[in-house]
Amino acid sequence: MFGYQGKFLRVDLNREETNIEEIDPELYLNFLGGRGLGVKIFSSEVSPDVAPLSPENKIVIATGPLTGTGTNSGCICSIVTKSSLTKTIISAQGKLYFGAELKASGYDGIIIEGKAKEPCFLFIKDQKVQILPAEYLSETNTDQTETLIRSTINDPWVARETRILSIGPAGERLFPLAALVTDGFLVQNSVGIGAVFGSKNLKAIVVRGTKDVVIHDKELFFKAVVNSIDEFYQSKSLKAFSDLSTYVVFEEFLNNDILSASYFTQSPDHISLSQIKSYWQRHRGCFSCPVSCLKAKENGAFLPDIDALWALGPLSGIYDLKTIITAYDICIKMGLDPVETGLTLACLMSLKERGLLEKEELKIKLQFGNEEAFLDILTSIIVKGKEPLLGKGAFGICQYFDKPDLFIGVKGRSAPFDVQSYWPLGLQYATSTCGATHLTGFIFLKGITKNTEDIVSQVKLVQDKTAVLEALGICPYALGSFSLENLLSMFQGATGVILTVEDLLKIGETIYQLEHEFNQNVGIGLEADNLPKRWLFPKFQSLLKDYHQLRGWQ
Amino acid sequence: MYRIQIDHNKCTGCRYCELACSLNHLTTALNPKKARIRVLKEKGRFFPVISGPYTDAACNIKVDLIIGDKVYDFCDICRASCPHKDIFKDPVNKMPLQCDFCGIDAPGPSCVRWCPSGALKLVEIPSYY
């Protein structure tokens, strides 16, 4: 099959065996790949009752047909598993080079099952697949892990081009807050997956591939890519996104009270875009992406996106950008999800402010705006035997203190943006299959506002589009401006299959349906599609009802 | 005479040039490892390096290159394909690869045509020969 490698690698950690499996071409046609194929394989192999951290849970890493081909933003691989934070199915978006490298190694994806007896890491170099001991990597942060693994490779060029997906100490401690990191960059939407890796004693996946990705029609493909690059040069919105990254919505969010402070109790003050921009030294791009929206420091370390910056900053009462960036660095090194971690600390601060922490033996000096204490406690999260409470996440903490009403989030996952006046995002938070996140439906990239007439169908459309882009292996940020038509001609050039926009949206809908069915079997049904009490806006119930009706869910 | 000008300050590390080169030379497949231009990442910066001619002996003058306050291994930035390093060789049959200034979509080489950041540019320089 053109555009695909046609094979999946199955890794059984129990028996330390690896097998190569061919995938039915029908599955490729129906689910494309990436998130679609990942969700399909995962939901058909894993029973919804399994505990996320048990050996029976599996991890499916899948690339799409356009991953690593040179299609604009065609860089992502989806990592599908049952999240330990939300207990729902979750599909993370692995960006930078990992997906492309995995495809170049000759596999469309990896299925990981079982649990290794000792800490180990998976080493893939084309046909050569090894499960290697990782004792020397235990307790190392993600940065050290990458350096140590690279130092074992002789050729410096090969070492640099080896791609590593790893967990930090937080993942090894099985914290629901733990996320994945690849090449120093956070894997988006991966909160709760770090712990699943940790529970399997799998520290890292190392990939190096030198195989070809064969495509169907070179002329058509080449022209379509050149078109997309021209499209990029001409499009103002893409240029703006390239310059400002996710901060493109900053002013608008600030003016509409979507960005609030001190765990959603105050409005923020003195923080401006030009202050934030003064830290951006370099623009980085993922594999084959013209947009290059990632911002980095002079030494190449990545800077936080708007949600991470807000969670670690103003929502915790902190406005000093240096502190926020230091906190972000700590999160990445420890393998913690910065958004969830920031909001957990903010939640703890709000509990403390209400005087609920007094009785506890937690020696927490934490209060809104105390920068020193904030960094202290952040580093102490992963110190062995200390404050294990923090690792539970905001939802876990509120449950522990028996104050579930104080938790701001959906399905156990904290929300970084205040949606009281931004209804479409509120609906997205409530109906997302993996908790309160905008990462599965980029409402704001499409300019949908409270005053849009058909909020419900627009939200559904964006969710379906995001799902199908992830299935193709395209970064969902491309949703903003690249046209689906051009994408389809690239898809045709790469695979030789002709699809229409309607077909694509249908596939997106199917993926969403599959995820919903899995969650329903877990026991997280329609009643979990809800917003925190404080945020219930007047039209919410009717919007939600319409949404469920539109999806055909009773 | 035309030359490819490289501005490493603009390079974002997207590796479009590698993909374009491999697609042009392999005709139906993409494989950055078989490209005649490779992007080197060193100390948070990206350096596109275009392959030069094959030399059958490795040189013995190993120099460190100092740019700003950082020290780089000159061997990395050298564009020769030599017995000392495996870069710019076909990963399967180890044949040396050399940039041939291709042009699938005129004007100019495909890596320049695809580069979205403006790091690669085609410039005309006076010929002295």
Interface residues (C-beta under 8 A of the other chain):
Chain A: G68 T69 G70 Y97 A100 A104 D155 P156 W157 V158 R160 E161 G209 T210 K211 D212 V213 V214 I215 H216 K218 F221 F222 V225 V226 I229 F232 Y233 R282 H283 R284 G285 C286 F287 S288 C289 P290 S292 A296 K297 E298 N299 G300 A301
Chain B: T12 G13 C14 R15 Y16 L19 A20 L23 L26 T27 T28 A29 L30 N31 P32 K33 K34 R38 L40 K41 E42 K43 G44 R45 D73 D76 K85 D86 I87 P91 V92 I104 D105 S110 R113 W114 P116 S117
